[in-house]
């Protein structure tokens, strides 16, 4: 038995285990999505693609999809901009740089539920420190306009350090000789950043965008703790909507349909970024 055959003996059990914990649940959820199953009324029958046809007529689904897309685009864009800015600053030599890098990771290290509960107190209309600082009385979590932006700001505060650390790791790989050559040629800071830093940092940026876009599109705990999807479903995301349908109304059929749609959206996003990443590497 050669080394390759020995390696296959170890891989096969891992593939079987992976199939059990990933492939089987996905297939079973798709099977449930083809049924009308309500545990409350003891209803369970096969309806084919009826749930999917209803989904396209479901205004609440489209509202949740719109909220999810807006949350994802806004939070990821801000995190990339702020994270890149912080990474560039922290990549420069200065005193206490190591301590500063450790300190900025604190928001990311705090569990999301704890962070959301903390920001819920910050946003409190009567006792929150935010209203005390600005000298106003804004209902941050009760206003349809402010609630979604409050959730976005909380997410940006928590995950920007993660983006900054990944981008900073990418910056440290760029040869310092390129910057020295650009300086000798008389290139300014912006030209150096545009011509050297961004092109060489592109693969890392795409990886960061992949991680953060997938994470933001699946957002649940941060928004659920802050607003519960309210007021009037203005902050309800796809994950929260699927959770409510599955575990509050016990509509396992339609809830599984929503889960399948979330899975397909995440898969499409992954394929899109992977293709961009493969082009960037080439």
C-alpha positions in Angstrom: 0.0 0.0 0.0 1.5 3.3 -1.1 1.3 6.6 0.7 -1.5 7.9 -1.5 -3.7 4.9 -0.6 -2.9 5.3 3.1 -4.0 9.0 2.8 -7.3 8.0 1.2 -8.0 5.7 4.1 -7.9 8.8 6.4 -9.8 11.0 4.1 -12.8 8.8 3.5 -14.0 8.8 7.2 -13.6 12.6 7.2 -15.7 12.9 4.0 -18.4 10.6 5.5 -18.5 12.7 8.7 -18.7 15.9 6.6 -21.5 14.5 4.6 -23.4 13.7 7.7 -23.1 17.1 9.3 -23.5 19.2 6.1 -24.9 17.5 3.1 -27.6 15.5 4.8 -29.1 18.5 6.7 -29.1 20.6 3.6 -30.9 17.9 1.6 -33.4 17.4 4.5 -34.1 21.1 4.7 -34.8 21.2 0.9 -37.1 18.2 1.4 -39.0 20.0 4.2 -39.3 23.1 1.9 -41.4 21.0 -0.5 -44.0 20.3 2.2 -46.6 22.1 4.1 -45.8 21.2 7.7 -47.4 23.0 10.6 -46.9 21.2 14.0 -49.6 23.2 15.7 -52.3 21.8 13.5 -50.6 18.5 12.9 -50.5 19.2 9.1 -47.8 17.5 7.0 -48.3 17.0 3.3 -46.2 17.3 0.1 -47.0 20.5 -1.8 -44.0 20.7 -4.3 -42.9 24.2 -5.1 -46.0 25.8 -3.7 -43.9 27.4 -0.8 -41.5 28.9 -3.3 -44.4 30.3 -5.4 -45.9 31.9 -2.2 -42.4 33.3 -1.3 -42.3 35.4 -4.4 -45.7 36.9 -3.4 -44.7 37.4 0.2 -44.2 41.1 0.9 -42.6 40.4 4.2 -39.9 38.2 2.5 -39.0 41.0 0.1 -38.9 43.5 3.0 -36.5 41.2 4.9 -34.4 40.7 1.7 -34.2 44.5 1.3 -33.2 45.0 4.9 -30.6 42.3 4.7 -29.1 43.7 1.5 -29.0 47.2 2.8 -27.4 46.1 6.1 -24.8 44.0 4.3 -23.8 46.7 1.8 -23.7 49.5 4.3 -21.9 47.7 7.1 -19.3 45.9 4.8 -18.5 49.2 3.0 -18.0 51.1 6.2 -15.9 48.3 7.7 -13.7 48.1 4.6 -13.1 51.8 4.5 -12.4 52.2 8.3 -10.5 48.9 8.5 -8.2 49.8 5.6 -7.6 53.3 7.1 -6.8 51.8 10.5 -4.6 49.1 8.9 -2.5 51.7 7.0 -2.0 53.7 10.2 -1.1 50.7 12.4 1.3 49.5 9.7 3.6 52.5 10.3 6.2 52.3 13.1 5.3 54.2 16.3 5.6 53.8 20.0 3.2 51.3 21.7 2.2 49.9 18.3 1.9 46.4 19.7 -0.4 47.6 22.6 -2.5 49.6 20.2 -3.0 46.6 17.9 -4.1 44.5 20.9 -6.5 47.2 22.2 -8.4 47.6 18.9 -9.2 43.9 19.0 -11.3 44.3 22.1 -14.6 45.1 20.4 -14.2 42.0 18.1 -13.3 39.8 21.1 -16.5 40.6 22.9 -19.4 38.2 22.1 -21.9 39.6 19.7 -24.9 39.2 22.1 -23.0 41.0 24.9 -22.0 43.8 22.5 -25.6 44.1 21.3 -26.9 44.3 24.9 -24.3 46.9 25.7 -25.3 49.0 22.7 -28.9 48.6 23.6 -28.2 50.5 26.8 -26.1 53.1 24.9 -29.1 53.7 22.6 -31.6 53.9 25.4 -33.8 56.9 24.9 -34.1 57.9 28.6 -30.8 56.7 30.1 -28.5 56.1 27.2 -25.1 57.8 27.1 -25.5 58.6 23.4 -28.4 60.9 23.9 -26.7 62.4 26.9 -23.6 63.3 24.8 -25.5 64.8 21.9 -28.0 66.6 24.2 -31.0 65.2 22.4 -33.7 62.5 22.9 -33.7 60.4 19.8 -35.5 57.1 19.9 -32.7 55.1 18.3 -34.3 51.7 18.4 -37.9 52.7 18.1 -37.7 54.8 14.9 -37.8 52.9 11.6 -35.1 55.1 10.2 -32.7 55.1 13.1 -33.1 51.5 14.1 -31.5 49.9 11.1 -28.6 52.4 11.2 -28.1 51.8 14.9 -27.7 48.1 14.1 -25.3 48.9 11.3 -23.2 51.1 13.5 -23.0 48.5 16.2 -21.9 45.9 13.7 -19.3 48.3 12.2 -17.9 49.0 15.7 -17.6 45.3 16.5 -16.1 43.9 13.3 -14.0 46.7 11.9 -11.0 45.5 14.1 -11.3 42.1 12.4 -11.1 43.7 9.0 -8.2 45.9 10.1 -6.1 43.0 11.4 -6.5 41.0 8.2 -5.6 44.0 6.0 -2.7 44.8 8.2 -1.4 41.3 7.8 -1.6 41.8 4.0 0.2 45.1 4.2 3.1 43.5 6.0 3.7 41.1 3.2 4.2 43.9 0.6 8.0 44.4 0.1 9.3 47.6 1.7 11.7 48.0 -1.3 8.7 48.9 -3.5 7.9 51.9 -1.3 11.5 53.0 -1.2 11.7 52.8 -5.0 8.5 54.8 -5.3 9.9 57.5 -3.0 13.0 57.7 -5.0 10.9 58.2 -8.2 9.1 61.1 -6.5 5.8 59.4 -6.1 3.5 61.0 -3.4 1.6 59.1 -0.7 -1.6 58.9 -2.7 0.1 57.7 -5.8 2.0 55.1 -3.9 -1.1 53.9 -2.2 -3.0 53.7 -5.5 -0.3 52.2 -7.6 1.4 49.8 -5.1 -0.6 49.2 -2.0 -4.1 48.7 -3.4 -3.1 46.3 -6.3 -0.9 44.1 -4.1 -3.6 44.2 -1.4 -6.4 43.2 -3.7 -6.4 39.4 -2.9 -6.5 40.1 0.8 -9.3 42.7 0.3 -11.4 40.1 -1.6 -10.9 37.6 1.1 -12.0 40.1 3.7 -15.0 41.0 1.6 -15.9 37.4 1.3 -15.8 36.7 5.0 -17.6 39.9 6.0 -20.3 39.8 3.3 -21.2 36.2 4.2 -21.3 37.1 7.9 -23.3 40.3 7.4 -25.8 38.6 5.1 -26.4 35.9 7.8 -26.8 38.5 10.6 -29.1 37.4 13.3 -27.9 37.9 16.9 -26.9 41.5 16.7 -30.2 42.7 15.2 -32.3 40.3 17.1 -31.0 41.4 20.5 -31.1 45.1 19.6 -34.5 45.4 17.9 -36.0 41.9 17.5 -36.6 42.9 13.9 -38.8 45.9 14.8 -40.2 48.4 14.8 -42.8 47.2 12.4 -40.3 44.7 10.8 -38.1 47.6 9.5 -35.0 45.8 10.8 -36.1 42.2 10.1 -33.5 40.3 8.2 -33.9 37.0 6.3 -32.4 35.1 9.2 -34.7 36.6 11.7 -37.7 36.1 9.5 -36.8 32.5 9.0 -36.3 32.0 12.7 -39.7 33.5 13.5 -41.5 31.4 10.9 -39.7 28.2 12.1 -39.7 28.5 15.8 -42.4 31.0 16.7 -45.2 29.9 14.3 -43.7 26.4 13.8 -44.2 26.5 10.0 -41.4 24.1 9.2 -42.2 23.9 5.5 -42.2 27.6 4.7 -39.4 28.3 7.2 -37.3 25.7 5.4 -38.1 27.4 2.2 -36.7 30.7 3.6 -33.6 28.8 4.8 -33.0 27.4 1.4 -33.2 30.8 -0.2 -30.7 32.2 2.4 -28.4 29.2 1.6 -28.7 29.9 -2.2 -28.0 33.6 -1.7 -24.9 32.9 0.4 -23.7 30.3 -2.1 -24.1 32.8 -5.0 -22.1 35.4 -3.0 -19.4 32.9 -2.3 -19.1 31.9 -6.0 -19.0 35.6 -7.0 -16.1 36.4 -4.7 -14.2 33.2 -5.4 -14.3 34.1 -9.2 -13.0 37.6 -8.4 -10.3 36.2 -6.2 -9.2 33.7 -8.8 -9.0 36.5 -11.4 -7.0 38.6 -9.0 -4.5 35.8 -8.3 -4.0 35.2 -12.0 
